[in-house]
Amino acid sequence: MARRSPHPPIASPDFEQALATLGEQLEGLRQRYQSVCADQQRQGELRQALGIEAAETVDPELAATLGELQRELTELEARLDSQFMSWDGVGTLFWQVVRFVGLGLVLGWGLRSWVG
């Protein structure tokens, strides 16, 4: 026979807050993923349109459209590249470098004073 605890589990506000934050981050990730998928699809469409129009470009209006498509394609590629590198990642990397280089310097100075 399984024993039941006499008291119900106590809800932790910290756990609930962490769970809510995790849910928000997951939703943000889901939105970024959908944005990347849409941008990649548009990139493919633009590349295909550029291939078709490049073969037919004689008219100045078509040349202008081709230029506009190339500009939009360049913007999409930049946006796709920026999806995978955010300032948050750069900040985290910076502080990791500061922490480990600082730790290395402190250990080096400590060993040098101990040895010499």
N, C-alpha and C positions, 0 to 999 in steps of 0.2 A: 504494500500500500504506500503510495507516494505521500510524503509529508508536505503540507502546505505551510508556508511561513505565516505567522500570525499578523504580520504587518505588510501592507502593500508596498511595492517598491516606491522609493521617493524619487520624484522627477528632479533632475539636476538642471538648473537654469543654464549653467555653462554648457552642458551637453546639448541642450535644446538650441542654444545660440550657435554652437559649432555646427549642428545639423542644419540649421537654417542658412548659415553662411555657405556651407558645402552645397546646399541645394541651389543657392544663387549662383555660385561659381559654375556648377554643372549646367545651369540654364545659359549662362554666358558662353560657355564652351560650345554648347549645342547651337547657339545662334551664330557664333564665329564659324563653326563647321558648315552650317547652311550657307553662310555668306561666301565662304571659300568655294563651296561646290557651285554656287550660282556664278561666281566670278570665273571659275574654270570653264564652265559651260559657255559663258559669254565669250571667253577668250578663244575657245574652239570655233565658235560661230564667226568671230571677227577674222581669225586666221583663214577660214574657208572663204569668207567674203573678199578678203584681200587677195587671195589666190585667183579668184574668179575675175575680180576687177583689174588686177594687174595685167592680165592677158588681154583685156578689152580696152585699156586706157588709151584713148585718142582724144576724147572730148574733154575740154577744160572743166566742165561740171563734174565729170567722173573723176578727174584728177583731184578736184577739191574734196570729193567724197572719199577718195582713197586716202588723202592726207588726214581727214577727220577720223577715219577708221584706224589709221596707224597711230594717231594721237591717243585715241581711246584704248587701243591695245596696249600702248606703253603705260598708260595710267593703271590699267587692270593688272599688268605684270608687276608694277610697283606696289599696288595694293596687296597682291597675293604674296609678294616677298615680305611686306611689312606684317602680314598676318602671323608669320612664324618668328618674328623678332620684335619684341615689345620693349618699351622702356623699363618695365618691371623686371624683365629678364636681365637687362644690362645692369640695373641697380643691384640686383641680387649677385650677379657675377662680380661687380665692383667690390661689394662688401665682403665677399668670400676671399677675393684677392687680398684686400686690406687685412682681413683677419689672419689668413695663413702666412702672409709675408711678415706681418707684425709678430706672429708667434715664432716664426723662423728667426727673426732678428733677436728676439728676447732669448730664445734658446741658444743662439750663437754667442751672444754676449755672456750668457751665464756659463756656457762651456769654456769660453776663452778665459774668463776670470777664474774659473775653477782649475783649469789646466795651467795657466800661465801666470 
